[in-house]
Amino acid sequence: MAIRLTKPLKIGLTVVVLLLAFRIALPFIVKKYVNKTLDELPGYTGYVEDVDIALIRGAYQIEGLVLKEEKGNPKYPFLTILHTDLSIEWKSLFKGKLVGEVFMTGPVLNMVTSSSSGNSKEDPSLDHWTEVVKDLMPITINRYEVHNGRLAFMDFTASPDVRFHISSMELVALNLANVEEVGKKLPSSVTVSGKSIGGGTLKGKMQVNALKRIPDFDADCQLTGVNLTSLNNFIKAYAKFDVERGKLDMYAELKATDGQLNGYIKPFFEEVKVLNWKKDKKEGGILSAVKEAVIGVFTEAAENQPRDQVATQIPIKGNLSNPQTNSWKTFINVLKHAFIDAFSKGIENSL
């Protein structure tokens, strides 16, 4: 006996079928949209491998995001992320704020200076990046977390090549949309930790007003326990000598108000030995060995003898709103002036 469907039932079944079809097609629609958004970023090309939708949570997950510089080093994509989860932050919804939260697992950010990329193109402006973030997450982000991240700097224009990285990065940024501490000058908090080349330990914290186009912030961080020999390529490239042993601790306080940056970096060296006469004579000749012997003498003379320490405080000032500022070049230039006078160790809390 055939079952006759009433008109309301037919309409209901049609709606269900259409909803199921839309749900099945939705990940493909979102993936196409995300790929288009990434690919339209000036100076870059990008794509994602897969997109999953979680309608009940009001979330979607991006798998395998890759962003490459068009004229950059093909071996080192500018950004790769294994997994990204973008969702509504429900606890803030109960407070009357529609905001989102983002969790990233395994992001890798490569800052590469090479003869192929160099200054052949300009970096995308902050406005371009902001528009991309808004397109991918159309509501304000209130919570942002990074797990097992990696930040790498590579300079292939130097001789020898310079490589530096922070790995195992953990970052948590809270109250970015100013949901909980309305009226506070710097309502958002950021904490970061990680491990550097040479076995160093990174720790940092920051209070920030993330709602400003150029955020105000007050930050301090420290990188301690770095084996100096792991930085020999950096030292050889920029200071033209190397070290046989030593340890680096580095402390910094930075504060930005209305785009004006103020602060300092304090590198702190202990038990530094520059010369290995037999090795340097064999590798670089007698003149190289003599030069490093002289450097070693001056390093010894500059040390705080009771502590066997060398340190300096380097002031930092600048205009963050200047698009011509090359922050990586500035950072490298700052580090070149590290071996000077002896200072006390640690954060001064002077800002």
N, C-alpha and C positions, 0 to 999 in steps of 0.2 A: 504493500500500500504506500503510495507516494505521499510524502509530507509536504503540505503546502505552506509556504512561508508568507507570513503577513507582511505588509508594506513596512511597518515599523521594524520588524525583525530583519528584513532585507537591508534597511538603512543601517541598522546597528551592526550587522555583519560586515557591510561594506566599510563602515568607519573602522572596525577592528582590523580588517585586512589592510586598509590604507595606513593605519598606525603601525602595524607590524612591518609593512613594506618600508615605511619611513624610518623605523628603528633600525632595520637591516641596512638601509642605505646611508644612514646618518654618519657612521664612521668614515665612509668613503667621501662624503660631502665635506666633512670637517678636515680630513686629510688633504683634500684638494685645495681647500681654502688656506690652510696653514702653509702648504708648499708654495702657493701663490704669494702669500704675505712675505715669506722669507726670501723668495727669489726676487722680489721687487725692492729689497733693501739696496740703496745705491752702493756700488763698489763690492757687492757680495752676491754669492749664490748659495742657496740652501735648500734643504729638503728634510722630510721626516720619513722614517720607514713604515710606521704604523700609528694608528690612532684608535683608542678604545673609549667607549662612552659608558658612563655610570649615571643614568638619569635619576635614580633614587637619591644619590648623594649630591646631585647637581654638579657633576664633575666630568672631566675627560682627561685621559692619559696620553701623553706623546711618547712614543718609543723611537729611539735612535735618531735624534736630531743632529744634523750636521750643517755648519755654516762655514763657508770658505771665502777667503778674499779672492777677488777675480784676478788680481795680479800678485797674489801672495805666493808663499812657498807651498807647492802642492802636497808635500809630505806632512805638513803640519796645519790642519784646518784651524781656523780662528777659534771655533767653538764646536765641541761635541758634547752631547748629553745622552746618557744611556736611558734615563727614564725621568719624565716630568709629570707631576700630578697637579692639575689646576682645578680648584673646587670652591664652592661657597663656604664661607666660615659661618657655621650655623650659630655659634654662641654669640656672635656679633649681630646676627639677624634678630635674635631675641632682644637686643638692646636698641633695635630700630635702625641698624646700619646694614646696608647690603654691600658687603665687601668679600674679597676672595683670599684664598691662601694658596701658596705655591710651594711644592716640595720637589727638589731636584736631587737625583741620585747619579753619582759618577760624572759630573760636568768637568770638562777639561777646556781651559782657556789658554791659548797659545799666543803670546805677543812676540812676533818675529820681525827682526830687522835683517834684511838681506839685500843684496845688490839687485835682485829681481823685483822686490817690492819697494824697499827704500822709501823715497819720496815721490814715487811715480804716481801716486794717487793720494787724495785726501781722505782722512777718516770720515765716516758718516757722522753727521752732526747729532747732538743730543736729541734734537727734534725728531730725526728719523728713528732713532732707537725707541724714543717714547711712543711714537705712533705704532711701531711694531708690537711693543708690549701691550698697548691698548687694544690692538687688533686681536692678539692672541688671548688676552684676558680683559674683556670689555667692562669689567667692574674694578674698582680700586683694590689693590692688593694690600692686605693688612698684616699678613704673616708670610714670611719667606724663609725657607730652610734649604741648606745645601748639605749633602752628606757625601763623604768620600770624594771631595773635589780636588782638582789639581790646577794650579796656576803656574805657567812656565814663561820665562823670558829667554829668548835666544837671539844672539847677535852674530850673524854670519858674515858681517862686514869687518869684524875684528879679526886679528891674527894673534893667537889661535881663536877658534870659535868660542863664544861665550854662551854658557847654558846655566840657568839658575831656575829652581822650581820650589814650590811649596806643594806638598802632597798631603793626602789624608785630611783634607780640609773639612772642618765642620763649622757651619755658619748658621746663626739663628737671628733673624730680625723680627721684632715684635712691635705691634701698635703703629705700623707704618701709615695707616689711615687716620690716626689720632682718634680712635674709638673710645679709649679708656681714660686718657689724661688730657682732656680738653682744656686749653688755656695754658698748658705748660710750654715753655719756649722750645725745649728739645724733648718732645714727648716719646720719641721712638728709641728703642734700645737695640744694639747690635753686638753680638759676641762672636768671636772667631778663634779657631785654634787649628794647628796643623804641624807638619814636620817638614823641615827644609833639607836641601842638599847638605851633606856633611853632618847629618844627625842633629840639626838644630830643632828647637821647639818654639813654635809661634803661639803667642797668646795676645788677644786684643779685645778692647771693648770700646763702645762708642755710643753717645747720645746724639740724636739727629732729628732735625725737622725735615722729614722726607717729602712733605707736601710742597715745598718751595721748588721752583724750577731748577735752581742751583742750591742744593740743600745746605743749611747751616749744620755744623756738627762740632763736637768736642770729643776727641779720640786720643787714646794712648795704646801703645802696643810694644811688645818686646819679642826679640828673637834671640834665644840664648843657646849656648853650647854648640856652636857651629865649628867643626874642624876646619881650620883655615886652609889646609892643603887641598880640600875639596874645591876651593875657590881659586886655585892656582891659574887656571885659564883666564879668569876674570882679572887677576892681578897682573899676569903676564901681558894681557892685551892692553890694559889701561895704565899700568904703572911700570911695565917693562922689567919686572923682576918676579921671582917666586919665593915661596916660603917653604921651609923644611918642616916646621911644626908651628903650632899656635892655636889659640881658641878665640872666637869672636862672640861677644854679646852685643846686642844693639837695642837701644831704647829710643822711643820717639813719642812726642806729644804734638798733636796737630789740632788746630782750631780754625774753623771757617765761619765767617759772618758776612752776609751779603756779598758772597763771591770772593772775599779777601781771605787768603790763607796765611796763617801765622803758626810758627812752631819750631821744632828742632828735631834733629836726629843725633843720637849720641852713640857712635860705635866705640866699643871697649875691647881692647886686645890684651891677651895674657900669654906669657911664655912663648913669645914670638922668636923664632930663629929663622933668619933669612938664608944663611950660607951653608951649603954642603960643598966644600972646596973641590973634592975629587969628582963628584957628580957634575957640578957646574963647569968645571974645567973641561971635562970630557964632552959634555953636551954643547956648551956655548963658547968654548975657547978660553984662553987665559984672561982676555979683556972682560968677558962676561963675569968670570969668577971674581976679578978684582972689583968690578962695579958692585956686585952683590956684597962683597966684603965691606965696602965703604957704606952701603945702605945699612948693613947690619950694625956697624959702629954707631951710626946716627940713631938707629932704632934703640940701641942699648942706652945711648946717652939721653934719649927722650923718655925713657921708662921711669915710672914711679918705682924706684929701686926696692924699697921695702916690700912692695907688693908684686913687682915684676909685671907692671901693667902699662899699657899705652892707650890713651883715649882722647877724644875731642868732642866738643859740642858744636854741631853745625846748624846755624839758624836757617830757617826756611820761610820765605815770604813769597807771595805771588797772587795773581789774579786768576781765579778758577774760571771766570767767564770769558777769558781770552782764548778763542778757538785756535790760535796759532801756537799755543803752548804745547810742547812735546814733553809730556810728563815722564816718559821712560828715559829720554835723553837727559832731562833735568836730574832724575834719580841717579843715573850713572855718573853724571858730573859731580853730584854731591858726594857719592861714595869715593871718588878719586882723591878727595882731600881728607881722608880718614886718619892718616898717620901724622898727628901733630902733638899737642900738649896733653898732659895727664889731668883728668878730671875725676870726680867721684862717680861711683857706679849707681845706676838706678834711675827711676822716674822721679823728677823733681817736683811735679805738681805745681809748676810755676805759672801756668796759663789760667 
